[in-house]
Structure formats: C-alpha cells, structure tokens
Amino acid sequence: MARPAQTNVKIAWKPQAGPQAALVKCPVFEILYGGARGGGKTDGMLGKFAIKAGRYGKHATGVFFRQTREDLKEAIERSMDIYGPLGARWNASKNFWRFPNGARLKFEYVASEKDAKNYQGHNYTDLFMEELTQWASQTPLNMLKATLRSAHGVPCQFHATANPGGPGHLWVKQRYIDPAPEGWKLLKEQYENPFTGEIIELDRVFIPSKLSDNRLLMQGDPLYVAKLQQSGSKTLVKAWLTGDWSVVEGAYFDNWATARHVVKPFPIPDHWMKFRSADWGSAAPFSIGWWAVVSDDYPLPDGRVLPRGCIVRYREWYGCTGEPNKGLKMTAEQVAKGILERQKDKEPISYGVMDPAAFAVNGGPSIAEVMAQNSVYFDPADNKRVAKQGAISGWDQFRTRLDGEDENRPMMVVFETCKDFIRTVPVLQHDEKNPEDLDTDMEDHVADEARYACMSRPWAAPVPSKDKPKDRYREARQQTSESGWAS
C-alpha cells in the first residue's frame, strides 16, 4: 500500500538546540533561564507555552508577567509572530491569547505585594516572570506561586528569566546562582504537609543561556556583539555577554574590591580600640558590626599593611531568616543578650552607635532603652546619607574609606568571616530617582550599619601639602555625629 503524501506543515516556532530546547523539555517546578543578554529568553518562554497549549488544550492557562505594562510591549509583539500562525486569537482589550483548543495566556504586570494580592483565588498552570532581577523582593512572586494548581493533571511550573544586575540581583543570585554557579543542578526544598505529616519536595534549577547559544541572533545580526560593547562599561558588557553574576550593573560601591578590602582573620591587638554599630530591624533584618581601629601601621601576613586609623570589621551578626530581607523578629532584649554572648571574656567595647530610629519612644521604652537595661549601650548614629549644604555624608565617608590612602592602603577592611557584609554591600545599586543615594529597596541593612560606623569616625583622604586646606580633619569632625564619639 502506497504511503500517503506528506502534508506540508508550517512550523511557527521551534526551540534552538541547547539551553532553549532544555527549557522547553524541562519538567522542574521552578526554572530560572538565562543569565546573559541575547540568549533567546523571551522566545524560550513563549515557545514553551505554545507547546504546552498544544498538549493540554483548554486546561493550559498561563500568565506572562513583567513589572510594568510598558515592559510587556516587546514580548506581546513577539508573541504575535509565534501564536498568530497557530490560529490563536488576541484579545487586545484584556491582553490575552486564546488558542483554538481553548488554552489561554495572559500578559499582566505585577510591581508589588498589593498587585500580587489581586490574583488570590486564580488558577494557572504556568507563570512566566521576565527579567526577574527587576523585582527588588521575591515576596510578591512567592505569593503568585500559590496560583499554580491544576485539577486536570497539567504539570504546573514557575518560569523566570534574568540578567545580572537590577534591584533583585542579590536575592536572585542567592536563590538560583550561588548554590550551583554553572547551573544544571537540581535543587530541592522540603516542606511538611501539616495535615498528613508527609514531606513534600519542590525542585528548582538554573539553566544558563549565553549569547553564543542564540545562533539565530548571531547569524541574523552579526553586529549585535559590537552594539552591546558600545552600550556599557567593560565590566557590564562582560556580565551581558557571559552571564557573570559577580559583575554588577550600576554598583553603588564601584570602588569595592574583594582583594583589597577582605582580609583573613587575625588576633586583634589588645590596645586597639573597639566599637559597635547597629541597624535595628525586626520584620526586616537587623545588623550588628564590631570594629577595631588600627592604632599604628599594621603589617598583615600576606604583605599588606593596614594604615593607622583604618577600621577593621572583625565580627558581625545579621538577623536574617536566610531569605533575603526577612528578619528574625527578635525582641530588643533578645538581641541585647545575643550581643553580649558574642562578646566573649567581657570584651572591652569603647562605644556603640545605632540608627536614631531605635531611640524613638512610642508609648513605652525605646529599642535603645531596652538594650541599655540589658547592659548593651548605644548612642544615636549620625544618619546623614547624602551630602547636603556642604555637610559630610555617610556614603561619602563609606566610599572615602574604601578608597583609602592609595591603592594598597584602604581605610576600611572586613574579615572574610563577615559573610553578610561581603554578600550584600558590593551588589547594592544607585537609586534611579536619586543617583547620589543607593536603592533602599535592596538589602541595605549591613551597609546602613557600616555607614554609622564610618560617620562615628570621620576620615579625610590626604591632600598634597600645597593644596591641603587648614583644619580639614577638624571640620569633618564638626560636621559628623553629635554622639561625641568621633575621634
């Protein structure tokens, strides 16, 4: 019997070999795809839903999210090319596609927890979050995960794309990149069913995709790499091209260098003065830092020399649950006791400074008063963030100490055991509305606390003698903290 003639089939879209094909086939519940610009991320997500729509019909329901309506336009335009030839119909007034078999994909925006609450009670099989690092907090996204459910056996999935940089760089890196920097490793989280006691596992994976994986773009626009190189600094272009998450777009402390500012722990000489700084938090993390002041130039075993007056962060306590920006909700009394427990052998602490907000009295003793009642004493820190009317600002002091006297003599270093300083401070970014300040939506608690430390001991970089203004150091002291601890 003769084989029937093959019908010509028009292919609307198919995944490129490599990471894009892996995304389409991946059955894992939570997927981060990408890491570099030009890796075919939007196409991968749109194409995956088209395939699931063909497989599960009307039981496949998805939402494609961006942070603003304006951000959705490019993805919607691209969806026209993929879904139109499949016979799907676009509802422009409600921003969704209806496929011939009843499958549906909406395009929505969610910028905050308030927006996420609008989706309570909804049922979806697929969520697609584009440019995940644009969300400073993962809380609204976690709220949306509760909408992933299917009574018809459709595997529900949370998909996300991301590039390095952006307000959410830190939490995205911590959740998806740090556990497996090269990707492709299945990670699991366990939860207990409160009704049955059964242990339930949710898995996640990072599928890295680079520009070199997008052969269609490389062939169709061979000048794309050159265009990227004209669009940013060398370090930023490196992040775009390679997906290097150690490079941060728009880093506020762009003068930070791990090789310069991180030192191996060493015994603090007994005659060095020690002090504390603190940023209070309960629902949000608190941060406590312990500092020592170098009394005279101090040689390190690796050959470096710490200059006289350099401050050394030798201990820290960060009150975080392990989830970015989530505090331990400890009381002031509990934190005070924790501070004393960490100060072994009645360690002499000359003074302490803390966020002035902790001294507010609202119908009862302040946070600072409760701590004092438990033998932990703080004075209000100088809280000036940015320079106003010629005054010394906290961030200026922070940056000046990072710069130090010269390349080999920074005036602030941290022990490599201070993991949360090293994790959070280098990736903080500028506030888009106020470039002189950093983005306070990010995890900035350690930076704030270290800023208080810097403001308690103002330092001015040396100026050549012929240009050096008189009493510059004294003027700096007069413009800083009224706590009386500046010295």
C-alpha positions as CSV (number, residue, x, y, z in Angstrom):
1,M,0.0,0.0,0.0
2,A,1.4,3.4,-1.0
3,R,2.3,5.7,1.8
4,P,0.1,8.8,1.8
5,A,1.6,12.0,0.6
6,Q,3.1,14.1,3.4
7,T,1.2,17.3,4.1
8,N,3.3,20.5,4.2
9,V,3.4,21.7,7.7
10,K,4.4,25.3,8.5
11,I,6.4,25.5,11.7
12,A,5.6,28.7,13.6
13,W,8.5,28.2,16.1
14,K,10.9,25.6,17.3
15,P,13.5,25.8,20.1
16,Q,17.1,26.2,19.2
17,A,19.3,23.3,20.2
18,G,21.0,23.7,23.6
19,P,19.6,25.7,26.6
20,Q,16.4,26.8,24.8
21,A,15.5,23.2,23.9
22,A,16.3,22.2,27.5
23,L,13.9,24.9,28.8
24,V,11.1,23.5,26.7
25,K,11.6,20.0,27.8
26,C,12.4,20.8,31.5
27,P,9.8,19.3,33.9
28,V,11.2,21.0,37.0
29,F,8.7,23.1,39.0
30,E,10.8,26.3,39.3
31,I,13.2,27.3,36.4
32,L,15.5,30.3,36.0
33,Y,16.6,30.5,32.4
34,G,19.2,32.8,31.0
35,G,21.9,34.9,32.6
36,A,23.1,36.8,29.6
37,R,21.6,39.2,27.1
38,G,20.6,37.8,23.7
39,G,20.2,34.3,25.0
40,G,16.7,33.8,23.5
41,K,14.9,34.0,26.8
42,T,11.6,35.6,25.7
43,D,11.3,33.2,22.8
44,G,12.0,30.3,25.0
45,M,9.2,31.1,27.4
46,L,6.6,32.0,24.7
47,G,7.5,28.9,22.7
48,K,7.2,26.6,25.8
49,F,3.7,27.8,26.5
50,A,2.7,27.2,22.8
51,I,3.9,23.6,23.1
52,K,2.1,23.1,26.5
53,A,-1.0,24.6,24.9
54,G,-0.9,22.1,22.1
55,R,-0.5,19.3,24.6
56,Y,-3.1,20.1,27.3
57,G,-5.6,22.3,25.4
58,K,-8.1,24.3,27.5
59,H,-6.5,23.1,30.7
60,A,-3.3,25.0,30.0
61,T,-3.6,28.5,31.4
62,G,-0.7,30.9,31.9
63,V,0.3,34.4,32.7
64,F,3.3,36.2,31.3
65,F,4.4,38.9,33.9
66,R,6.6,42.0,33.7
67,Q,6.9,44.7,36.4
68,T,5.1,47.4,34.3
69,R,2.7,47.5,31.4
70,E,5.2,49.3,29.2
71,D,7.7,46.4,29.7
72,L,5.2,43.9,28.2
73,K,5.1,45.5,24.8
74,E,8.1,43.8,23.2
75,A,7.0,40.3,24.5
76,I,3.5,40.9,23.1
77,E,4.8,41.9,19.7
78,R,7.0,38.8,19.6
79,S,4.0,36.6,20.6
80,M,2.2,37.8,17.5
81,D,4.8,36.1,15.3
82,I,4.6,32.8,17.2
83,Y,0.9,32.5,18.2
84,G,-0.7,34.1,15.2
85,P,0.3,31.4,12.7
86,L,-1.1,28.8,15.2
87,G,-4.6,30.2,14.9
88,A,-4.6,31.8,18.3
89,R,-6.7,35.0,18.7
90,W,-5.5,38.1,20.5
91,N,-7.9,39.9,22.8
92,A,-6.4,43.4,22.9
93,S,-8.8,44.8,25.5
94,K,-7.9,42.1,28.0
95,N,-4.4,41.3,26.9
96,F,-4.6,37.6,26.4
97,W,-4.3,34.9,23.7
98,R,-7.0,32.3,23.2
99,F,-5.8,29.2,21.3
100,P,-8.1,27.2,19.0
101,N,-8.2,24.4,21.6
102,G,-9.1,26.7,24.4
103,A,-5.6,27.3,26.0
104,R,-5.1,30.8,27.3
105,L,-2.1,33.0,28.0
106,K,-2.5,36.5,29.7
107,F,0.0,39.3,29.8
108,E,-0.1,41.2,33.1
109,Y,2.1,43.3,35.3
110,V,2.9,43.0,39.0
111,A,5.0,45.5,40.8
112,S,4.2,44.9,44.4
113,E,2.6,42.7,47.0
114,K,-0.6,44.7,46.5
115,D,-0.6,43.8,42.9
116,A,0.0,40.1,43.7
117,K,-3.0,40.0,46.0
118,N,-5.2,40.7,43.0
119,Y,-4.5,37.2,41.8
120,Q,-5.6,35.4,45.0
121,G,-8.0,32.6,44.1
122,H,-6.8,32.4,40.5
123,N,-5.7,29.1,39.0
124,Y,-2.8,28.8,36.5
125,T,-0.6,26.1,35.2
126,D,2.2,28.3,34.2
127,L,3.8,31.6,35.4
128,F,6.4,33.3,33.3
129,M,8.4,36.1,35.0
130,E,10.6,38.0,32.6
131,E,13.6,39.9,33.9
132,L,13.4,38.5,37.4
133,T,16.0,40.9,38.8
134,Q,13.7,43.9,38.3
135,W,11.8,42.8,41.3
136,A,13.6,44.0,44.4
137,S,11.8,41.5,46.6
138,Q,10.7,37.9,45.9
139,T,7.6,38.3,48.2
140,P,5.1,39.2,45.5
141,L,6.4,36.4,43.3
142,N,6.1,33.8,46.1
143,M,2.5,35.0,46.6
144,L,1.8,34.3,42.9
145,K,3.1,30.7,43.2
146,A,0.0,29.9,45.2
147,T,-2.0,30.3,42.0
148,L,-0.2,27.4,40.4
149,R,-2.6,24.5,40.6
150,S,-4.4,22.2,38.2
151,A,-7.3,19.8,38.8
152,H,-6.6,18.1,35.4
153,G,-3.1,16.8,35.9
154,V,-1.3,19.6,34.0
155,P,2.3,19.9,35.4
156,C,2.4,23.4,37.0
157,Q,5.6,25.4,36.6
158,F,7.2,28.7,37.5
159,H,9.5,30.0,34.8
160,A,11.7,33.1,35.1
161,T,14.4,34.8,33.0
162,A,17.1,37.1,34.3
163,N,20.3,39.0,33.5
164,P,22.9,40.1,36.1
165,G,22.2,43.5,37.7
166,G,18.9,45.2,38.8
167,P,17.3,45.7,42.2
168,G,16.8,42.0,42.7
169,H,20.3,40.9,41.7
170,L,21.2,39.8,45.2
171,W,18.2,37.6,46.0
172,V,18.1,36.0,42.6
173,K,21.9,35.3,42.8
174,Q,21.4,33.8,46.3
175,R,18.5,31.6,45.3
176,Y,19.5,30.3,41.9
177,I,23.1,31.0,41.1
178,D,25.1,30.6,44.3
179,P,24.1,27.0,45.0
180,A,25.2,26.0,41.5
181,P,27.1,28.8,39.6
182,E,27.4,26.7,36.5
183,G,23.7,25.7,36.5
184,W,22.1,22.4,35.5
185,K,22.0,21.2,39.1
186,L,18.6,20.1,40.6
187,L,18.0,21.8,43.9
188,K,15.3,20.7,46.3
189,E,13.3,22.3,49.1
190,Q,11.3,20.2,51.6
191,Y,8.0,21.1,53.2
192,E,5.9,19.2,55.6
193,N,2.2,18.7,54.9
194,P,0.5,19.8,58.2
195,F,-2.4,17.5,57.6
196,T,-0.6,14.3,56.8
197,G,2.9,14.8,58.0
198,E,4.1,13.9,54.5
199,I,7.3,15.5,53.3
200,I,6.8,17.3,50.0
201,E,9.7,18.4,47.7
202,L,9.7,21.3,45.3
203,D,12.6,21.4,42.9
204,R,14.3,24.2,41.1
205,V,17.1,24.6,38.5
206,F,19.1,27.3,36.8
207,I,19.5,26.8,33.0
208,P,22.3,29.1,31.9
209,S,22.0,30.6,28.4
210,K,24.6,32.9,26.8
211,L,24.5,35.0,23.6
212,S,26.6,32.3,21.9
213,D,23.7,29.9,22.4
214,N,21.4,32.1,20.2
215,R,22.7,31.1,16.8
216,L,19.7,32.8,15.0
217,L,20.6,36.1,16.5
218,M,24.3,35.8,15.9
219,Q,23.7,34.9,12.3
220,G,20.9,37.4,11.7
221,D,22.7,40.3,13.4
222,P,26.4,39.7,13.4
223,L,27.0,43.3,14.7
224,Y,25.0,42.7,17.9
225,V,28.1,42.0,20.0
226,A,29.7,45.3,18.8
227,K,26.5,47.1,19.7
228,L,26.5,45.7,23.2
229,Q,30.1,46.8,23.6
230,Q,29.1,50.3,22.8
231,S,26.3,50.2,25.3
232,G,28.1,49.9,28.6
233,S,31.3,49.6,30.5
234,K,33.7,46.7,30.0
235,T,32.5,45.0,33.2
236,L,28.9,45.5,32.4
237,V,29.4,44.1,28.8
238,K,31.1,41.1,30.4
239,A,28.1,40.5,32.5
240,W,25.8,40.8,29.5
241,L,27.8,38.5,27.2
242,T,28.8,35.8,29.7
243,G,26.2,36.0,32.4
244,D,28.8,36.7,35.0
245,W,26.8,37.3,38.2
246,S,29.9,38.6,40.1
247,V,29.7,41.7,37.9
248,V,27.0,44.1,39.0
249,E,25.4,46.7,36.7
250,G,25.3,50.1,38.4
251,A,27.1,49.1,41.6
252,Y,26.9,51.9,44.2
253,F,30.3,51.0,45.7
254,D,32.1,50.6,42.4
255,N,35.4,51.1,44.3
256,W,34.9,47.9,46.3
257,A,37.4,45.1,45.5
258,T,37.5,41.9,47.4
259,A,41.2,41.6,47.0
260,R,41.7,45.0,48.7
261,H,39.0,45.0,51.3
262,V,38.7,41.5,52.6
263,V,41.4,40.1,54.9
264,K,41.9,36.8,56.7
265,P,41.0,37.0,60.4
266,F,44.0,37.8,62.7
267,P,44.2,38.4,66.5
268,I,43.1,42.0,67.2
269,P,45.8,43.6,69.4
270,D,44.6,44.3,72.9
271,H,45.4,48.0,72.7
272,W,43.3,48.7,69.6
273,M,40.1,50.5,70.4
274,K,36.9,48.5,69.6
275,F,33.4,49.8,69.0
276,R,30.0,48.6,67.7
277,S,27.5,49.8,65.1
278,A,23.9,48.6,64.7
279,D,20.9,49.0,62.3
280,W,17.7,47.8,64.0
281,G,15.2,45.5,62.4
282,S,12.6,43.0,63.5
283,A,10.4,42.1,60.5
284,A,13.4,43.3,58.4
285,P,16.9,42.1,59.3
286,F,19.0,43.8,62.0
287,S,22.7,44.2,61.5
288,I,25.4,44.4,64.3
289,G,29.0,45.1,63.4
290,W,32.1,45.0,65.6
291,W,35.0,47.2,64.6
292,A,38.6,47.7,65.7
293,V,40.7,50.8,65.0
294,V,44.3,50.3,63.8
295,S,46.5,52.3,66.2
296,D,49.7,52.2,64.0
297,D,50.5,50.8,60.6
298,Y,50.0,47.1,61.0
299,P,51.6,44.5,58.6
300,L,49.5,41.5,57.6
301,P,50.9,38.1,56.9
302,D,50.1,38.5,53.2
303,G,52.4,41.5,52.9
304,R,49.7,44.2,53.0
305,V,49.8,47.0,55.6
306,L,46.7,48.4,57.4
307,P,47.2,52.1,57.8
308,R,46.8,53.9,61.2
309,G,43.2,54.8,61.6
310,C,41.9,52.0,59.4
311,I,38.7,50.4,60.8
312,V,38.6,46.6,60.7
313,R,35.2,44.8,60.8
314,Y,36.1,41.7,62.7
315,R,32.7,40.3,63.7
316,E,29.1,40.7,62.6
317,W,25.6,39.4,63.4
318,Y,23.0,39.6,60.8
319,G,19.4,38.9,62.0
320,C,18.1,37.3,58.8
321,T,16.0,34.1,58.4
322,G,18.1,33.0,55.4
323,E,15.6,34.5,53.0
324,P,16.7,37.9,51.7
325,N,15.3,40.9,53.6
326,K,13.3,38.7,56.1
327,G,14.1,39.4,59.8
328,L,14.1,37.1,62.8
329,K,11.5,39.2,64.6
330,M,13.6,39.1,67.8
331,T,12.9,41.5,70.6
332,A,15.4,44.2,71.7
333,E,16.1,42.2,74.9
334,Q,16.9,39.0,72.9
335,V,19.2,41.0,70.6
336,A,21.0,42.6,73.5
337,K,21.6,39.2,75.1
338,G,22.9,37.9,71.7
339,I,25.3,40.8,71.5
340,L,26.7,40.0,75.0
341,E,27.0,36.3,74.2
342,R,29.2,37.2,71.1
343,Q,31.4,39.5,73.2
344,K,33.4,36.8,75.0
345,D,35.5,37.4,78.1
346,K,33.9,40.8,78.7
347,E,35.4,42.2,75.6
348,P,36.0,45.9,76.0
349,I,33.8,48.0,73.7
350,S,34.5,51.7,73.9
351,Y,31.2,52.9,72.3
352,G,28.3,51.9,70.1
353,V,26.2,53.8,67.6
354,M,22.8,52.8,66.3
355,D,20.1,54.0,63.9
356,P,18.4,57.1,65.5
357,A,15.0,55.5,64.8
358,A,15.8,52.9,67.5
359,F,15.7,55.8,70.1
360,A,12.1,56.7,69.3
361,V,9.7,56.4,72.2
362,N,6.2,55.2,71.2
363,G,4.2,54.7,74.4
364,G,7.0,52.8,76.1
365,P,10.7,52.4,76.3
366,S,12.7,52.7,73.1
367,I,14.7,49.9,71.5
368,A,17.8,51.6,72.7
369,E,16.5,51.9,76.2
370,V,15.6,48.2,76.4
371,M,19.1,47.3,75.2
372,A,20.6,49.6,77.9
373,Q,18.5,47.9,80.5
374,N,20.3,44.7,79.4
375,S,23.8,46.3,79.6
376,V,24.2,47.0,75.9
377,Y,24.7,50.7,75.2
378,F,24.3,52.7,72.1
379,D,24.2,56.4,71.2
380,P,22.3,57.7,68.2
381,A,24.3,57.5,65.0
382,D,24.7,60.3,62.5
383,N,22.2,59.3,59.9
384,K,23.1,61.7,57.1
385,R,23.0,59.6,53.9
386,V,23.9,62.1,51.1
387,A,25.7,65.4,51.2
388,K,23.5,68.5,51.8
389,Q,24.7,72.0,52.1
390,G,28.4,71.0,52.3
391,A,28.0,68.6,55.2
392,I,29.9,65.4,55.3
393,S,27.6,62.5,54.2
394,G,27.6,58.9,55.4
395,W,28.0,57.4,51.9
396,D,30.9,59.8,51.1
397,Q,32.7,58.6,54.3
398,F,32.0,55.0,53.3
399,R,33.4,55.5,49.8
400,T,36.3,57.5,51.0
401,R,37.4,54.8,53.4
402,L,37.1,52.2,50.7
403,D,39.4,54.3,48.5
404,G,41.8,54.8,51.4
405,E,45.2,56.5,51.2
406,D,46.1,54.7,48.0
407,E,45.6,51.5,46.1
408,N,47.4,49.4,48.7
409,R,46.2,51.2,51.9
410,P,42.3,51.1,52.2
411,M,40.9,52.7,55.4
412,M,38.2,50.0,55.9
413,V,38.7,46.2,55.7
414,V,36.5,43.3,56.7
415,F,37.3,39.8,57.9
416,E,36.4,37.2,55.4
417,T,34.2,35.7,58.1
418,C,31.8,38.7,57.7
419,K,29.8,36.9,55.1
420,D,26.8,39.2,55.0
421,F,28.8,42.3,54.5
422,I,30.6,40.7,51.6
423,R,27.4,39.2,50.2
424,T,25.2,42.4,50.3
425,V,27.4,45.5,50.2
426,P,29.2,45.1,46.8
427,V,26.0,44.5,44.9
428,L,24.0,47.5,46.1
429,Q,23.0,49.9,43.3
430,H,22.1,53.5,42.8
431,D,18.6,54.8,43.3
432,E,17.3,55.6,39.9
433,K,15.4,58.7,41.2
434,N,18.3,59.9,43.4
435,P,21.7,58.7,42.0
436,E,23.5,60.1,45.0
437,D,21.8,57.6,47.2
438,L,21.6,53.8,47.0
439,D,18.5,51.8,46.2
440,T,16.8,51.3,49.6
441,D,14.6,48.6,48.2
442,M,17.6,46.3,48.1
443,E,19.1,44.5,51.1
444,D,20.9,47.6,52.5
445,H,20.9,46.9,56.3
446,V,24.6,46.0,56.6
447,A,25.6,49.0,54.5
448,D,23.5,51.3,56.7
449,E,25.1,49.9,59.9
450,A,28.6,50.2,58.4
451,R,27.8,53.8,57.4
452,Y,27.0,54.6,61.0
453,A,30.4,53.2,61.9
454,C,32.1,55.4,59.3
455,M,30.3,58.5,60.5
456,S,31.4,57.9,64.1
457,R,35.0,58.1,63.0
458,P,35.2,60.6,60.0
459,W,38.3,60.4,57.9
460,A,39.6,62.6,55.1
461,A,42.0,61.4,52.4
462,P,45.4,63.1,52.5
463,V,45.8,66.1,50.2
464,P,49.2,67.3,48.9
465,S,50.5,69.9,51.3
466,K,50.4,72.8,48.9
467,D,46.7,72.2,48.3
468,K,45.7,71.0,51.7
469,P,43.1,73.2,53.4
470,K,43.7,74.1,57.0
471,D,41.8,72.1,59.7
472,R,40.1,69.9,57.1
473,Y,40.1,67.0,59.6
474,R,38.7,69.2,62.4
475,E,36.0,70.5,60.0
476,A,35.0,66.9,59.2
477,R,34.7,66.1,62.8
478,Q,32.4,69.1,63.5
479,Q,30.1,68.0,60.7
480,T,29.6,64.5,61.9
481,S,27.8,62.7,64.7
482,E,26.6,64.6,67.8
483,S,27.1,61.4,69.7
484,G,30.5,62.7,70.9
485,W,32.3,59.5,69.8
486,A,34.0,60.9,66.7
487,S,37.7,60.8,67.2
